[in-house]
């Protein structure tokens, strides 16, 4: 097979999270020994659907109208890029909103776009498509903290052997919408699985742990990716962030405003899970749901064997 500088496909993924909406467009290059996804466009907009939903149970009309405009804009960008295929998935906030079905019908009628509202298990399975490529033979606890939910996965020899989703995330935690029962259930699940599988390291995904990892590298003058971050490093970074006002977090640390208020609540979930599992180091591969969606689209076009989760392409 000859190598080519022309992309095999151009694919797009739109991840509608509880805190932000992310759109990534990537060229896919197929080489003899590997497949390369090269990002050509990335847009992140702080939609904050969870801010409404976790407080009131619904997406407000002003936010719904802004959301429709955003999707229209993203659809136009995908058309300009002439993508071969795309996928739009929504997670915890859309799962929770009681008026989500009406909003999704309105979007389909106005824009012709179908949004797949995926459950926590499917969300974890999509992320699994890219996470397993980052791991070695150690036994890992994967922690993925979003705005509205947290997914835990256990990997042994790069194979996922257990998973669980909890409706607990950074926005819920920040707003005080969590409960003692959920925290106790999370602790029991992680503790039990840690004993059963003898976990040795964590792997973290999500925008907040990516930013914590970046700040830790800056503090230590490290330039290379791929090295683990240790629990005490995370605690130092988070302690520093917590000591700053919201204004200082934006001015000094250059955090986005919608990151500045949720990063500490999110960190509390990562740190708690690491302590429950008694692991002191974490890989941060800086991949997430959008990357798994792109991988799933690629596998679909390659005619790969269907995974045990179902997506309506």
C-alpha positions in Angstrom: 0.0 0.0 0.0 1.5 3.3 -1.0 1.6 6.2 1.3 -0.4 9.3 0.4 -0.4 12.9 1.5 -4.1 13.2 0.6 -6.5 12.5 3.5 -8.7 9.4 3.3 -11.6 11.2 5.0 -12.6 14.5 6.7 -14.7 13.9 9.7 -16.4 16.1 12.3 -17.6 15.4 15.9 -19.8 17.7 18.0 -19.8 16.9 21.7 -22.6 18.7 23.6 -21.5 18.6 27.2 -23.0 20.1 30.3 -20.4 22.8 30.4 -19.4 23.4 26.8 -20.1 22.4 23.3 -17.0 21.2 21.3 -16.7 20.7 17.6 -13.6 19.1 16.1 -13.0 18.6 12.4 -10.1 16.2 11.5 -8.5 14.9 8.4 -7.9 11.1 8.5 -4.7 9.8 6.9 -4.2 6.1 6.4 -0.6 4.9 6.5 0.8 1.4 6.3 1.5 1.1 10.0 -1.0 3.6 11.5 -3.9 5.9 11.1 -3.5 9.6 11.8 -6.2 12.0 12.8 -5.0 15.6 12.1 -7.1 18.4 13.6 -8.0 21.1 11.1 -10.6 23.0 13.1 -11.6 23.1 16.8 -14.3 25.2 18.4 -15.3 25.3 22.0 -18.2 27.4 23.2 -19.2 27.6 26.9 -22.9 26.8 26.4 -23.4 25.8 30.0 -26.6 23.8 29.4 -26.0 22.2 32.8 -26.3 25.5 34.6 -30.0 25.6 33.7 -30.8 21.9 33.8 -29.2 21.0 37.2 -30.9 24.0 38.9 -34.4 23.9 37.2 -34.7 20.6 35.3 -35.2 22.4 32.0 -33.2 24.3 29.3 -34.5 27.9 29.4 -35.9 29.4 26.2 -33.1 32.0 25.9 -30.4 29.3 26.2 -32.3 27.0 23.8 -32.4 29.8 21.2 -28.6 30.4 21.6 -28.0 26.7 21.4 -29.9 26.5 18.1 -27.8 29.4 16.6 -24.6 27.7 17.7 -25.6 24.4 16.0 -26.5 26.3 12.9 -23.1 27.9 12.9 -21.3 24.7 13.4 -23.3 23.0 10.7 -22.3 25.8 8.3 -18.6 25.4 9.3 -18.8 21.6 8.6 -20.4 22.4 5.2 -17.6 24.9 4.4 -15.0 22.2 5.3 -16.9 19.7 3.1 -16.8 16.9 5.7 -17.5 13.4 4.6 -19.4 12.6 7.7 -20.2 13.9 11.2 -21.7 12.9 14.5 -23.4 15.0 17.2 -23.8 13.6 20.7 -25.2 15.1 23.9 -24.5 13.9 27.4 -25.7 14.5 31.0 -27.5 17.8 30.7 -29.5 16.7 27.7 -30.2 13.4 29.4 -31.6 15.2 32.4 -33.5 18.1 30.8 -37.3 17.3 30.8 -37.8 19.5 27.7 -35.0 17.9 25.8 -37.2 15.9 23.4 -39.1 19.0 22.3 -35.8 20.9 21.8 -34.3 18.1 19.8 -37.4 17.9 17.5 -37.2 21.6 17.0 -33.5 21.4 16.0 -34.2 18.6 13.5 -37.1 20.5 12.0 -35.2 23.8 11.7 -31.7 22.6 10.9 -32.1 19.0 9.7 -29.7 17.8 12.4 -30.1 14.7 14.5 -28.6 14.8 18.0 -27.9 11.5 19.7 -28.5 11.7 23.5 -26.1 9.0 24.8 -26.1 7.3 28.2 -23.1 7.2 30.4 -22.2 3.7 29.3 -22.1 4.7 25.6 -20.2 7.8 26.5 -17.6 5.7 28.3 -17.4 3.1 25.4 -16.7 5.9 22.9 -13.9 7.3 25.0 -12.6 3.7 25.4 -11.9 3.6 21.6 -9.1 6.1 22.1 -8.1 5.6 25.7 -7.0 2.0 25.3 -4.4 3.1 22.7 -2.7 5.2 25.4 -2.2 2.5 28.0 0.4 -0.1 28.9 0.1 -3.3 30.9 -0.6 -1.7 34.2 -4.1 -1.9 35.8 -5.8 1.5 35.4 -8.7 3.4 36.9 -10.0 5.7 34.2 -11.7 8.8 35.5 -13.7 11.0 33.2 -15.3 14.0 34.8 -17.7 16.1 32.8 -20.0 18.9 33.9 -22.9 16.6 34.8 -21.5 13.1 35.1 -18.5 11.1 36.0 -17.5 7.8 34.2 -15.2 5.3 35.8 -13.6 2.5 33.8 -11.2 -0.3 34.9 -8.5 -1.4 32.4 -6.5 -4.6 32.8 -3.9 -5.3 30.1 -5.4 -2.5 28.0 -8.8 -4.2 28.1 -11.8 -2.6 29.8 -13.2 -5.0 32.4 -15.6 -2.9 34.4 -17.3 0.5 34.1 -19.9 2.7 35.9 -21.4 6.1 35.2 -22.6 8.4 38.0 -24.7 11.5 37.6 -22.1 13.6 39.4 -19.9 16.2 37.7 -18.2 19.5 38.1 -21.3 21.7 37.6 -23.5 19.6 39.8 -20.8 19.6 42.5 -20.3 23.3 42.2 -24.1 24.0 42.5 -24.4 21.6 45.4 -26.7 19.3 43.4 -24.8 16.2 44.4 -25.8 13.9 47.3 -24.2 11.9 50.0 -25.7 8.8 48.5 -24.0 9.4 45.1 -20.6 10.1 46.7 -20.9 7.0 48.9 -21.8 4.9 45.8 -18.9 6.3 43.9 -16.5 5.6 46.8 -17.8 2.0 47.2 -17.5 1.2 43.5 -13.9 2.5 43.2 -12.8 0.9 46.5 -14.3 -2.4 45.6 -12.9 -2.5 42.1 -9.5 -1.3 43.3 -9.3 -4.3 45.7 -10.5 -6.7 43.0 -8.2 -5.6 40.2 -5.2 -4.3 42.2 -5.2 -0.9 40.5 -1.8 0.8 40.1 -2.4 4.0 38.2 -5.2 6.4 37.1 -5.8 7.8 33.7 -7.7 11.1 33.6 -9.8 12.7 30.8 -11.8 15.9 30.7 -11.0 19.6 30.1 -10.3 20.3 33.8 -7.7 17.6 34.3 -6.1 18.6 31.0 -5.7 22.2 32.3 -4.4 21.0 35.7 -1.8 18.9 33.8 -0.8 21.9 31.7 -0.4 24.1 34.8 1.7 21.5 36.6 4.0 21.2 33.6 4.4 25.0 33.5 5.1 25.1 37.2 7.9 22.6 36.8 9.2 23.8 33.5 8.5 20.5 31.8 7.9 20.6 28.0 7.2 17.0 27.0 3.8 15.3 27.1 3.1 11.8 28.0 4.6 11.7 31.5 2.3 11.0 34.4 1.3 13.5 37.0 1.3 12.6 40.7 -1.3 13.1 43.3 0.7 15.6 45.3 1.3 17.7 42.1 -2.4 17.8 41.5 -3.0 18.9 45.1 -0.5 21.7 44.8 -1.9 23.0 41.6 -5.5 22.8 42.8 -4.5 24.4 46.1 -3.0 27.3 44.2 -6.0 27.7 42.0 -8.3 27.6 45.1 -6.3 30.4 46.7 -7.0 32.8 43.8 -10.2 34.8 43.2 -12.2 34.1 40.0 -10.7 37.3 38.5 -7.1 36.2 39.4 -7.8 32.8 37.9 -8.6 34.4 34.6 -5.9 37.2 34.7 -3.0 35.2 36.2 -3.6 31.6 35.1 -5.4 32.6 31.9 -8.3 30.3 32.5 -11.5 30.7 30.5 -14.2 32.1 32.7 -16.3 29.0 32.4 -13.3 26.9 33.5 -12.3 29.1 36.4 -15.3 28.2 38.5 -15.6 24.5 37.8 -11.9 23.4 37.9 -11.7 23.0 41.7 -15.0 21.1 42.0 -13.9 18.8 39.2 -10.5 18.3 40.8 -12.1 17.2 44.0 -13.7 14.3 42.1 -10.4 13.3 40.5 -8.5 13.5 43.8 -11.2 11.6 45.7 -11.2 8.8 43.2 -7.4 8.5 43.2 -7.4 8.3 47.0 -10.2 5.8 47.1 -8.2 3.6 44.6 -5.0 4.2 46.6 -3.1 5.2 43.4 -0.7 8.2 43.4 -0.1 8.8 39.7 -2.2 9.6 36.7 -1.7 9.6 32.9 -3.4 12.5 31.1 -3.5 11.7 27.4 -5.6 14.7 26.5 -8.2 12.8 24.5 -11.9 12.6 25.2 -15.4 12.0 23.8 -15.0 13.9 20.6 -11.9 11.8 19.8 -13.8 8.6 20.4 -16.6 9.9 18.2 -14.2 10.5 15.4 -12.7 7.0 15.8 -16.2 5.5 15.7 -17.0 7.4 12.5 -13.7 6.2 10.9 -14.4 2.6 11.9 -17.9 2.8 10.4 -16.5 4.0 7.1 -13.9 1.3 7.2 -16.6 -1.3 7.8 -15.1 -2.3 11.1 -16.9 -4.8 13.4 -19.7 -3.1 15.3 -19.1 -2.4 18.9 -21.5 -3.5 21.6 -22.9 0.0 21.9 -25.3 1.2 19.2 -25.0 4.6 17.5 -27.5 5.8 14.9 -25.2 7.1 12.2 
